[in-house]
Amino acid sequence: MANNNIAVWFSPCRYFIFSLAFLFISPIVASPTTPNYIQILNNADPFLKDKNFQGLFDYLISYEFDFAGQAEYDYVLGLAALESNQPNLAVQILQRAVDVDALFSGARMALARAYFSTGDLERAKFHFTLLLEQNPPAKAQPVIKQYLANIE
C-alpha cells in the first residue's frame, strides 16, 4: 500500500521536474546565430524607407518567437501588420508593445489606429483619448482629434 502512495505522488512530481528542467535548458539550446532585435530593426530600415510594409512584415514575423515582448520590435512588426492591411493581427502585436511600455505613444497611436480599422471604435476612442492626455507632439494632435471626430 505504501508503494502505491509513492507512485501516485511521484507521477505528477515527475512531470513538474521535467517541466522545470525544460525551462532551464531551453535558453541554453537557443540558436546562437539569432541576431539581437536591434540588428533586426536596423535590417528593417530599407523596408521602412521604401514603405514596403508587406515585405517588412514578412521579414519581421520570422523573428516573432525570439523577440515578441520587446516593445520596439513589437511596434515595428505591429505597424507593418497594420499598414499591410492586417489590423486584427496588428492589434494583438501592438497591444504587447503597449503592455510592456504604457508610455510608448507611437505604439499606442498605431494600436488606436488598428482598433479603428477593425471597427472597435470604443477601444480606439479610449486609446486616442489617452494619447491626447499624454500631451502628444503638435503634429499628432490634429490627427488624433480627427480620428476622435470620426468616431463621434
mmCIF file of the C-alpha atoms, coordinates in Angstrom:
data_MODEL
# 
_entry.id   MODEL 
# 
loop_
_atom_site.group_PDB 
_atom_site.id 
_atom_site.type_symbol 
_atom_site.label_atom_id 
_atom_site.label_alt_id 
_atom_site.label_comp_id 
_atom_site.label_asym_id 
_atom_site.label_entity_id 
_atom_site.label_seq_id 
_atom_site.pdbx_PDB_ins_code 
_atom_site.Cartn_x 
_atom_site.Cartn_y 
_atom_site.Cartn_z 
_atom_site.occupancy 
_atom_site.B_iso_or_equiv 
_atom_site.pdbx_formal_charge 
_atom_site.auth_seq_id 
_atom_site.auth_comp_id 
_atom_site.auth_asym_id 
_atom_site.auth_atom_id 
_atom_site.pdbx_PDB_model_num 
ATOM 1   C CA . MET A 1 1   ? 0.000   0.000  0.000   1.00 0.00 ? 1   MET A CA 1 
ATOM 2   C CA . ALA A 1 2   ? 2.841   2.378  0.822   1.00 0.00 ? 2   ALA A CA 1 
ATOM 3   C CA . ASN A 1 3   ? 4.380   1.812  -2.621  1.00 0.00 ? 3   ASN A CA 1 
ATOM 4   C CA . ASN A 1 4   ? 1.089   2.821  -4.242  1.00 0.00 ? 4   ASN A CA 1 
ATOM 5   C CA . ASN A 1 5   ? 1.094   6.153  -2.434  1.00 0.00 ? 5   ASN A CA 1 
ATOM 6   C CA . ILE A 1 6   ? 4.640   6.856  -3.592  1.00 0.00 ? 6   ILE A CA 1 
ATOM 7   C CA . ALA A 1 7   ? 3.694   6.037  -7.196  1.00 0.00 ? 7   ALA A CA 1 
ATOM 8   C CA . VAL A 1 8   ? 0.686   8.346  -7.067  1.00 0.00 ? 8   VAL A CA 1 
ATOM 9   C CA . TRP A 1 9   ? 2.820   11.179 -5.694  1.00 0.00 ? 9   TRP A CA 1 
ATOM 10  C CA . PHE A 1 10  ? 5.814   10.518 -7.951  1.00 0.00 ? 10  PHE A CA 1 
ATOM 11  C CA . SER A 1 11  ? 3.937   10.632 -11.254 1.00 0.00 ? 11  SER A CA 1 
ATOM 12  C CA . PRO A 1 12  ? 2.776   14.293 -11.045 1.00 0.00 ? 12  PRO A CA 1 
ATOM 13  C CA . CYS A 1 13  ? 6.046   15.282 -9.413  1.00 0.00 ? 13  CYS A CA 1 
ATOM 14  C CA . ARG A 1 14  ? 7.997   13.767 -12.308 1.00 0.00 ? 14  ARG A CA 1 
ATOM 15  C CA . TYR A 1 15  ? 6.153   15.965 -14.836 1.00 0.00 ? 15  TYR A CA 1 
ATOM 16  C CA . PHE A 1 16  ? 6.815   19.026 -12.712 1.00 0.00 ? 16  PHE A CA 1 
ATOM 17  C CA . ILE A 1 17  ? 10.538  18.234 -12.551 1.00 0.00 ? 17  ILE A CA 1 
ATOM 18  C CA . PHE A 1 18  ? 10.709  17.691 -16.324 1.00 0.00 ? 18  PHE A CA 1 
ATOM 19  C CA . SER A 1 19  ? 8.906   20.997 -16.877 1.00 0.00 ? 19  SER A CA 1 
ATOM 20  C CA . LEU A 1 20  ? 11.391  22.837 -14.675 1.00 0.00 ? 20  LEU A CA 1 
ATOM 21  C CA . ALA A 1 21  ? 14.293  21.181 -16.458 1.00 0.00 ? 21  ALA A CA 1 
ATOM 22  C CA . PHE A 1 22  ? 12.877  22.274 -19.810 1.00 0.00 ? 22  PHE A CA 1 
ATOM 23  C CA . LEU A 1 23  ? 12.589  25.881 -18.638 1.00 0.00 ? 23  LEU A CA 1 
ATOM 24  C CA . PHE A 1 24  ? 16.232  25.963 -17.597 1.00 0.00 ? 24  PHE A CA 1 
ATOM 25  C CA . ILE A 1 25  ? 17.580  24.102 -20.613 1.00 0.00 ? 25  ILE A CA 1 
ATOM 26  C CA . SER A 1 26  ? 15.608  25.829 -23.394 1.00 0.00 ? 26  SER A CA 1 
ATOM 27  C CA . PRO A 1 27  ? 17.549  29.145 -23.213 1.00 0.00 ? 27  PRO A CA 1 
ATOM 28  C CA . ILE A 1 28  ? 20.783  27.183 -23.442 1.00 0.00 ? 28  ILE A CA 1 
ATOM 29  C CA . VAL A 1 29  ? 19.781  25.490 -26.694 1.00 0.00 ? 29  VAL A CA 1 
ATOM 30  C CA . ALA A 1 30  ? 18.587  28.730 -28.343 1.00 0.00 ? 30  ALA A CA 1 
ATOM 31  C CA . SER A 1 31  ? 20.198  29.389 -31.696 1.00 0.00 ? 31  SER A CA 1 
ATOM 32  C CA . PRO A 1 32  ? 23.494  31.226 -31.290 1.00 0.00 ? 32  PRO A CA 1 
ATOM 33  C CA . THR A 1 33  ? 23.062  32.678 -34.796 1.00 0.00 ? 33  THR A CA 1 
ATOM 34  C CA . THR A 1 34  ? 19.848  34.570 -33.995 1.00 0.00 ? 34  THR A CA 1 
ATOM 35  C CA . PRO A 1 35  ? 20.701  38.267 -34.191 1.00 0.00 ? 35  PRO A CA 1 
ATOM 36  C CA . ASN A 1 36  ? 19.549  40.613 -31.453 1.00 0.00 ? 36  ASN A CA 1 
ATOM 37  C CA . TYR A 1 37  ? 16.420  42.649 -32.026 1.00 0.00 ? 37  TYR A CA 1 
ATOM 38  C CA . ILE A 1 38  ? 18.407  45.869 -32.597 1.00 0.00 ? 38  ILE A CA 1 
ATOM 39  C CA . GLN A 1 39  ? 20.148  44.224 -35.568 1.00 0.00 ? 39  GLN A CA 1 
ATOM 40  C CA . ILE A 1 40  ? 16.771  43.009 -36.846 1.00 0.00 ? 40  ILE A CA 1 
ATOM 41  C CA . LEU A 1 41  ? 15.303  46.506 -36.621 1.00 0.00 ? 41  LEU A CA 1 
ATOM 42  C CA . ASN A 1 42  ? 18.348  48.002 -38.339 1.00 0.00 ? 42  ASN A CA 1 
ATOM 43  C CA . ASN A 1 43  ? 17.948  45.454 -41.140 1.00 0.00 ? 43  ASN A CA 1 
ATOM 44  C CA . ALA A 1 44  ? 14.297  46.522 -41.412 1.00 0.00 ? 44  ALA A CA 1 
ATOM 45  C CA . ASP A 1 45  ? 15.198  50.142 -42.283 1.00 0.00 ? 45  ASP A CA 1 
ATOM 46  C CA . PRO A 1 46  ? 15.235  49.633 -46.076 1.00 0.00 ? 46  PRO A CA 1 
ATOM 47  C CA . PHE A 1 47  ? 11.694  48.228 -45.931 1.00 0.00 ? 47  PHE A CA 1 
ATOM 48  C CA . LEU A 1 48  ? 10.544  51.269 -43.958 1.00 0.00 ? 48  LEU A CA 1 
ATOM 49  C CA . LYS A 1 49  ? 12.266  53.743 -46.272 1.00 0.00 ? 49  LYS A CA 1 
ATOM 50  C CA . ASP A 1 50  ? 10.639  52.081 -49.304 1.00 0.00 ? 50  ASP A CA 1 
ATOM 51  C CA . LYS A 1 51  ? 7.299   51.864 -47.454 1.00 0.00 ? 51  LYS A CA 1 
ATOM 52  C CA . ASN A 1 52  ? 7.310   48.161 -48.271 1.00 0.00 ? 52  ASN A CA 1 
ATOM 53  C CA . PHE A 1 53  ? 5.176   47.176 -45.294 1.00 0.00 ? 53  PHE A CA 1 
ATOM 54  C CA . GLN A 1 54  ? 4.288   43.711 -46.546 1.00 0.00 ? 54  GLN A CA 1 
ATOM 55  C CA . GLY A 1 55  ? 7.981   42.952 -47.075 1.00 0.00 ? 55  GLY A CA 1 
ATOM 56  C CA . LEU A 1 56  ? 8.729   44.377 -43.644 1.00 0.00 ? 56  LEU A CA 1 
ATOM 57  C CA . PHE A 1 57  ? 6.035   42.219 -42.074 1.00 0.00 ? 57  PHE A CA 1 
ATOM 58  C CA . ASP A 1 58  ? 7.286   39.101 -43.890 1.00 0.00 ? 58  ASP A CA 1 
ATOM 59  C CA . TYR A 1 59  ? 10.834  39.815 -42.712 1.00 0.00 ? 59  TYR A CA 1 
ATOM 60  C CA . LEU A 1 60  ? 9.982   40.555 -39.075 1.00 0.00 ? 60  LEU A CA 1 
ATOM 61  C CA . ILE A 1 61  ? 7.385   37.861 -38.478 1.00 0.00 ? 61  ILE A CA 1 
ATOM 62  C CA . SER A 1 62  ? 10.042  35.167 -38.776 1.00 0.00 ? 62  SER A CA 1 
ATOM 63  C CA . TYR A 1 63  ? 11.655  36.557 -35.607 1.00 0.00 ? 63  TYR A CA 1 
ATOM 64  C CA . GLU A 1 64  ? 8.476   36.887 -33.539 1.00 0.00 ? 64  GLU A CA 1 
ATOM 65  C CA . PHE A 1 65  ? 9.225   33.825 -31.413 1.00 0.00 ? 65  PHE A CA 1 
ATOM 66  C CA . ASP A 1 66  ? 12.585  35.318 -30.461 1.00 0.00 ? 66  ASP A CA 1 
ATOM 67  C CA . PHE A 1 67  ? 11.602  38.954 -29.889 1.00 0.00 ? 67  PHE A CA 1 
ATOM 68  C CA . ALA A 1 68  ? 7.902   39.156 -29.012 1.00 0.00 ? 68  ALA A CA 1 
ATOM 69  C CA . GLY A 1 69  ? 7.689   41.256 -25.888 1.00 0.00 ? 69  GLY A CA 1 
ATOM 70  C CA . GLN A 1 70  ? 10.405  43.707 -26.950 1.00 0.00 ? 70  GLN A CA 1 
ATOM 71  C CA . ALA A 1 71  ? 8.387   46.909 -27.271 1.00 0.00 ? 71  ALA A CA 1 
ATOM 72  C CA . GLU A 1 72  ? 10.362  48.359 -30.185 1.00 0.00 ? 72  GLU A CA 1 
ATOM 73  C CA . TYR A 1 73  ? 10.230  45.111 -32.147 1.00 0.00 ? 73  TYR A CA 1 
ATOM 74  C CA . ASP A 1 74  ? 6.505   44.673 -31.477 1.00 0.00 ? 74  ASP A CA 1 
ATOM 75  C CA . TYR A 1 75  ? 5.858   48.264 -32.518 1.00 0.00 ? 75  TYR A CA 1 
ATOM 76  C CA . VAL A 1 76  ? 7.555   47.923 -35.893 1.00 0.00 ? 76  VAL A CA 1 
ATOM 77  C CA . LEU A 1 77  ? 6.008   44.486 -36.512 1.00 0.00 ? 77  LEU A CA 1 
ATOM 78  C CA . GLY A 1 78  ? 2.569   45.753 -35.488 1.00 0.00 ? 78  GLY A CA 1 
ATOM 79  C CA . LEU A 1 79  ? 2.916   48.834 -37.675 1.00 0.00 ? 79  LEU A CA 1 
ATOM 80  C CA . ALA A 1 80  ? 3.905   46.615 -40.592 1.00 0.00 ? 80  ALA A CA 1 
ATOM 81  C CA . ALA A 1 81  ? 0.841   44.425 -39.975 1.00 0.00 ? 81  ALA A CA 1 
ATOM 82  C CA . LEU A 1 82  ? -1.412  47.477 -39.800 1.00 0.00 ? 82  LEU A CA 1 
ATOM 83  C CA . GLU A 1 83  ? -0.015  49.070 -42.944 1.00 0.00 ? 83  GLU A CA 1 
ATOM 84  C CA . SER A 1 84  ? -0.201  45.771 -44.856 1.00 0.00 ? 84  SER A CA 1 
ATOM 85  C CA . ASN A 1 85  ? -3.941  45.532 -44.138 1.00 0.00 ? 85  ASN A CA 1 
ATOM 86  C CA . GLN A 1 86  ? -3.814  43.074 -41.237 1.00 0.00 ? 86  GLN A CA 1 
ATOM 87  C CA . PRO A 1 87  ? -5.403  45.192 -38.488 1.00 0.00 ? 87  PRO A CA 1 
ATOM 88  C CA . ASN A 1 88  ? -6.603  42.284 -36.322 1.00 0.00 ? 88  ASN A CA 1 
ATOM 89  C CA . LEU A 1 89  ? -3.094  40.900 -36.118 1.00 0.00 ? 89  LEU A CA 1 
ATOM 90  C CA . ALA A 1 90  ? -1.737  44.417 -35.605 1.00 0.00 ? 90  ALA A CA 1 
ATOM 91  C CA . VAL A 1 91  ? -3.987  44.854 -32.551 1.00 0.00 ? 91  VAL A CA 1 
ATOM 92  C CA . GLN A 1 92  ? -2.534  41.753 -30.909 1.00 0.00 ? 92  GLN A CA 1 
ATOM 93  C CA . ILE A 1 93  ? 1.059   42.699 -31.626 1.00 0.00 ? 93  ILE A CA 1 
ATOM 94  C CA . LEU A 1 94  ? 0.731   46.376 -30.724 1.00 0.00 ? 94  LEU A CA 1 
ATOM 95  C CA . GLN A 1 95  ? -1.090  45.537 -27.501 1.00 0.00 ? 95  GLN A CA 1 
ATOM 96  C CA . ARG A 1 96  ? 2.047   43.647 -26.439 1.00 0.00 ? 96  ARG A CA 1 
ATOM 97  C CA . ALA A 1 97  ? 4.150   46.760 -27.053 1.00 0.00 ? 97  ALA A CA 1 
ATOM 98  C CA . VAL A 1 98  ? 1.788   48.947 -25.019 1.00 0.00 ? 98  VAL A CA 1 
ATOM 99  C CA . ASP A 1 99  ? 1.642   46.333 -22.255 1.00 0.00 ? 99  ASP A CA 1 
ATOM 100 C CA . VAL A 1 100 ? 5.430   46.428 -21.986 1.00 0.00 ? 100 VAL A CA 1 
ATOM 101 C CA . ASP A 1 101 ? 5.676   50.235 -22.164 1.00 0.00 ? 101 ASP A CA 1 
ATOM 102 C CA . ALA A 1 102 ? 2.434   52.079 -21.424 1.00 0.00 ? 102 ALA A CA 1 
ATOM 103 C CA . LEU A 1 103 ? 4.036   55.426 -22.310 1.00 0.00 ? 103 LEU A CA 1 
ATOM 104 C CA . PHE A 1 104 ? 5.163   54.304 -25.780 1.00 0.00 ? 104 PHE A CA 1 
ATOM 105 C CA . SER A 1 105 ? 2.963   56.800 -27.615 1.00 0.00 ? 105 SER A CA 1 
ATOM 106 C CA . GLY A 1 106 ? 3.935   55.625 -31.107 1.00 0.00 ? 106 GLY A CA 1 
ATOM 107 C CA . ALA A 1 107 ? 2.782   52.106 -30.290 1.00 0.00 ? 107 ALA A CA 1 
ATOM 108 C CA . ARG A 1 108 ? -0.394  53.425 -28.643 1.00 0.00 ? 108 ARG A CA 1 
ATOM 109 C CA . MET A 1 109 ? -1.160  55.576 -31.703 1.00 0.00 ? 109 MET A CA 1 
ATOM 110 C CA . ALA A 1 110 ? -0.727  52.593 -34.002 1.00 0.00 ? 110 ALA A CA 1 
ATOM 111 C CA . LEU A 1 111 ? -2.843  50.471 -31.646 1.00 0.00 ? 111 LEU A CA 1 
ATOM 112 C CA . ALA A 1 112 ? -5.619  53.075 -31.666 1.00 0.00 ? 112 ALA A CA 1 
ATOM 113 C CA . ARG A 1 113 ? -5.496  53.170 -35.477 1.00 0.00 ? 113 ARG A CA 1 
ATOM 114 C CA . ALA A 1 114 ? -5.603  49.368 -35.591 1.00 0.00 ? 114 ALA A CA 1 
ATOM 115 C CA . TYR A 1 115 ? -8.673  49.299 -33.345 1.00 0.00 ? 115 TYR A CA 1 
ATOM 116 C CA . PHE A 1 116 ? -10.258 51.951 -35.567 1.00 0.00 ? 116 PHE A CA 1 
ATOM 117 C CA . SER A 1 117 ? -9.504  49.826 -38.653 1.00 0.00 ? 117 SER A CA 1 
ATOM 118 C CA . THR A 1 118 ? -11.122 46.758 -37.094 1.00 0.00 ? 118 THR A CA 1 
ATOM 119 C CA . GLY A 1 119 ? -14.236 48.755 -36.228 1.00 0.00 ? 119 GLY A CA 1 
ATOM 120 C CA . ASP A 1 120 ? -13.678 48.536 -32.485 1.00 0.00 ? 120 ASP A CA 1 
ATOM 121 C CA . LEU A 1 121 ? -14.427 52.215 -32.026 1.00 0.00 ? 121 LEU A CA 1 
ATOM 122 C CA . GLU A 1 122 ? -14.814 52.041 -28.253 1.00 0.00 ? 122 GLU A CA 1 
ATOM 123 C CA . ARG A 1 123 ? -11.253 50.841 -27.745 1.00 0.00 ? 123 ARG A CA 1 
ATOM 124 C CA . ALA A 1 124 ? -9.955  53.166 -30.458 1.00 0.00 ? 124 ALA A CA 1 
ATOM 125 C CA . LYS A 1 125 ? -11.573 56.119 -28.681 1.00 0.00 ? 125 LYS A CA 1 
ATOM 126 C CA . PHE A 1 126 ? -10.076 55.024 -25.359 1.00 0.00 ? 126 PHE A CA 1 
ATOM 127 C CA . HIS A 1 127 ? -6.538  54.966 -26.776 1.00 0.00 ? 127 HIS A CA 1 
ATOM 128 C CA . PHE A 1 128 ? -6.903  58.188 -28.801 1.00 0.00 ? 128 PHE A CA 1 
ATOM 129 C CA . THR A 1 129 ? -8.236  59.976 -25.720 1.00 0.00 ? 129 THR A CA 1 
ATOM 130 C CA . LEU A 1 130 ? -5.383  58.636 -23.617 1.00 0.00 ? 130 LEU A CA 1 
ATOM 131 C CA . LEU A 1 131 ? -2.922  59.884 -26.233 1.00 0.00 ? 131 LEU A CA 1 
ATOM 132 C CA . LEU A 1 132 ? -4.364  63.393 -26.034 1.00 0.00 ? 132 LEU A CA 1 
ATOM 133 C CA . GLU A 1 133 ? -3.957  63.313 -22.264 1.00 0.00 ? 133 GLU A CA 1 
ATOM 134 C CA . GLN A 1 134 ? -0.263  62.462 -22.701 1.00 0.00 ? 134 GLN A CA 1 
ATOM 135 C CA . ASN A 1 135 ? 0.386   65.791 -24.489 1.00 0.00 ? 135 ASN A CA 1 
ATOM 136 C CA . PRO A 1 136 ? 1.434   64.426 -27.917 1.00 0.00 ? 136 PRO A CA 1 
ATOM 137 C CA . PRO A 1 137 ? 3.577   66.374 -30.378 1.00 0.00 ? 137 PRO A CA 1 
ATOM 138 C CA . ALA A 1 138 ? 1.837   69.229 -32.192 1.00 0.00 ? 138 ALA A CA 1 
ATOM 139 C CA . LYS A 1 139 ? 1.792   67.297 -35.495 1.00 0.00 ? 139 LYS A CA 1 
ATOM 140 C CA . ALA A 1 140 ? -0.016  64.343 -33.910 1.00 0.00 ? 140 ALA A CA 1 
ATOM 141 C CA . GLN A 1 141 ? -2.745  66.320 -32.152 1.00 0.00 ? 141 GLN A CA 1 
ATOM 142 C CA . PRO A 1 142 ? -4.858  67.187 -35.223 1.00 0.00 ? 142 PRO A CA 1 
ATOM 143 C CA . VAL A 1 143 ? -4.614  63.598 -36.460 1.00 0.00 ? 143 VAL A CA 1 
ATOM 144 C CA . ILE A 1 144 ? -5.804  62.252 -33.110 1.00 0.00 ? 144 ILE A CA 1 
ATOM 145 C CA . LYS A 1 145 ? -8.605  64.811 -32.976 1.00 0.00 ? 145 LYS A CA 1 
ATOM 146 C CA . GLN A 1 146 ? -9.699  63.870 -36.499 1.00 0.00 ? 146 GLN A CA 1 
ATOM 147 C CA . TYR A 1 147 ? -9.913  60.196 -35.549 1.00 0.00 ? 147 TYR A CA 1 
ATOM 148 C CA . LEU A 1 148 ? -11.927 61.118 -32.453 1.00 0.00 ? 148 LEU A CA 1 
ATOM 149 C CA . ALA A 1 149 ? -14.255 63.288 -34.569 1.00 0.00 ? 149 ALA A CA 1 
ATOM 150 C CA . ASN A 1 150 ? -14.759 60.368 -36.970 1.00 0.00 ? 150 ASN A CA 1 
ATOM 151 C CA . ILE A 1 151 ? -15.645 58.127 -34.039 1.00 0.00 ? 151 ILE A CA 1 
ATOM 152 C CA . GLU A 1 152 ? -18.222 60.581 -32.636 1.00 0.00 ? 152 GLU A CA 1 
# 
